[in-house]
Amino acid sequence: MLRVKAGELDRMGLLFERHHRKLYGFLYHMLGSAAVSEDLVQNVFYRMLKYRHTYTGEGEFRAWMYHLARNVLADHAKKNRHATRHTDVAAFAERLSGGTHADEGLQKEQEAATLHRALARLSPEYREVLVLSRFQEMKYEEIARVLNTTEGAVKVRVHRAMNELKTTYLRIEN
């Protein structure tokens, strides 16, 4: 990103290739819509170009990128307060893997759908911290930078979110 900031705009393509799938996964889990998530990924990369002068190089690039993604998500939420959530788990899995897995069992699909419904029912605060920690595999320290909070606060949120997810999952399953 420092090279992009210095004027090597062609390096943006490399950043896109490295990070667009993870970013898409984060946005998809937060919104539940494949099409909107794809659009918002583009908005995040547009903002990276627009605000490249704000990137200092201190800390991890991913933290800065997810901070921009959270802002894009917040702007989208403001514009679309009454939009409905879509829960197309199969489409998400297909996009990330690049194809379908015909031999996956029905039980795994049902469990994934139940998990996704449970995740969708969590508060945005809990859903966000679980998506960042479990799906994006970010370390608590990095999540703390993205959320502008302490590592201890992140640990507490993840713990509470996991408990809430478990309770919600079991309620849906029964």
C-alpha positions in Angstrom: 0.0 0.0 0.0 2.9 2.3 0.6 3.9 1.9 -3.1 0.3 2.8 -4.1 0.5 5.8 -1.9 3.8 6.8 -3.5 2.0 6.8 -6.9 2.4 3.2 -8.2 -1.3 2.8 -8.8 -0.8 -0.4 -10.8 0.0 -2.1 -7.5 -3.6 -1.8 -6.5 -4.4 -4.8 -8.7 -2.1 -6.9 -6.6 -3.7 -5.7 -3.4 -7.1 -6.6 -4.9 -6.0 -10.1 -5.8 -4.6 -10.7 -2.3 -7.5 -9.3 -0.3 -10.8 -9.2 -2.2 -12.0 -12.7 -1.2 -11.5 -12.1 2.5 -13.1 -8.7 2.3 -16.0 -10.2 0.4 -16.4 -12.8 3.1 -16.5 -10.2 5.8 -19.1 -8.1 4.0 -21.2 -11.1 3.0 -21.3 -12.3 6.6 -22.3 -8.9 7.8 -25.0 -8.3 5.1 -26.0 -11.7 3.8 -26.2 -10.5 0.2 -23.8 -11.6 -2.4 -24.5 -8.9 -5.0 -24.3 -6.1 -2.4 -21.2 -7.5 -0.9 -19.5 -7.5 -4.3 -20.4 -3.9 -4.8 -19.2 -2.9 -1.4 -15.8 -4.6 -2.0 -15.4 -2.4 -5.0 -16.3 0.6 -2.9 -13.7 -0.4 -0.3 -11.0 -0.5 -3.0 -12.1 2.8 -4.4 -11.8 4.3 -1.0 -8.3 2.8 -0.6 -7.3 4.8 -3.7 -9.2 7.9 -2.7 -7.8 7.9 0.9 -4.4 6.4 0.2 -2.8 9.5 1.6 -4.1 8.5 5.1 -2.3 5.2 5.1 0.8 5.7 7.3 2.4 2.2 7.1 2.2 1.9 10.9 0.4 -1.2 12.0 -0.9 -3.8 9.6 -2.4 -3.0 6.2 -5.4 -5.3 6.9 -6.4 -3.3 9.9 -6.6 -0.2 7.8 -8.4 -2.0 5.0 -11.0 -3.4 7.5 -11.4 0.0 9.0 -12.4 1.3 5.6 -14.7 -1.7 5.0 -16.5 -0.9 8.3 -17.0 2.7 7.1 -18.4 1.5 3.8 -20.6 -0.9 5.6 -21.9 1.9 7.9 -22.6 4.2 5.0 -24.5 1.4 3.2 -26.5 0.7 6.4 -27.5 4.4 6.6 -28.7 4.4 3.0 -30.5 1.1 3.3 -32.1 0.9 6.7 -35.1 -1.1 5.5 -33.3 -3.6 3.3 -34.0 -7.3 3.9 -31.2 -9.8 4.6 -30.5 -12.7 2.3 -29.1 -15.9 3.6 -27.8 -17.7 0.5 -25.0 -19.7 2.2 -24.6 -22.0 -0.8 -23.9 -19.1 -3.1 -21.3 -17.7 -0.6 -19.5 -21.1 -0.4 -19.5 -21.4 -4.2 -18.0 -18.0 -4.7 -15.2 -18.6 -2.2 -14.3 -22.0 -3.6 -14.8 -21.2 -7.2 -17.3 -24.0 -7.9 -19.8 -26.3 -6.3 -19.1 -29.4 -4.2 -21.7 -31.9 -5.5 -20.6 -34.6 -3.1 -21.1 -32.6 0.1 -23.6 -34.1 2.4 -27.1 -32.6 3.0 -26.4 -32.6 6.7 -23.4 -30.3 6.3 -25.4 -27.9 4.2 -28.2 -27.9 6.8 -25.7 -27.2 9.6 -24.1 -24.4 7.6 -27.5 -22.9 6.9 -28.5 -23.1 10.6 -25.2 -21.6 11.6 -25.7 -18.8 9.1 -29.2 -18.1 10.3 -27.9 -18.0 13.9 -25.1 -15.7 12.9 -27.6 -13.4 11.1 -29.7 -13.1 14.3 -26.8 -11.8 16.4 -26.4 -8.1 17.0 -24.2 -6.4 14.4 -21.6 -5.9 17.1 -21.4 -9.6 18.0 -21.6 -10.7 14.3 -18.8 -8.4 13.3 -16.4 -9.6 16.0 -17.1 -13.2 15.2 -16.7 -12.7 11.4 -13.4 -10.9 12.0 -12.0 -13.5 14.5 -13.4 -16.8 13.1 -14.0 -16.2 9.4 -11.3 -13.7 8.6 -8.9 -15.3 11.1 -7.7 -12.0 12.5 -5.9 -11.9 15.8 -7.5 -10.1 18.7 -4.8 -7.5 18.7 -5.6 -6.7 15.0 -9.4 -6.7 15.7 -8.8 -4.2 18.5 -7.1 -1.8 16.1 -9.9 -2.2 13.6 -12.6 -1.6 16.2 -10.5 1.1 18.0 -10.8 -0.7 21.3 -8.6 -2.8 23.6 -7.6 -6.4 23.1 -9.3 -7.3 26.4 -12.6 -5.8 25.2 -12.3 -7.8 22.0 -11.8 -11.1 24.0 -14.9 -10.3 26.1 -17.0 -9.6 23.0 -15.9 -12.7 21.2 -16.7 -14.8 24.3 -20.1 -13.3 24.7 -20.8 -13.5 21.0 -19.9 -17.2 20.9 -22.2 -17.9 23.9 -25.0 -16.0 22.1 -24.3 -17.8 18.9 -24.4 -21.2 20.6 -27.7 -20.4 22.3 -29.3 -19.1 19.1 -28.0 -22.1 17.1 -29.5 -24.6 19.5 -32.8 -22.7 19.6 -33.0 -22.8 15.8 -31.9 -26.4 15.6 -34.6 -27.6 17.9 
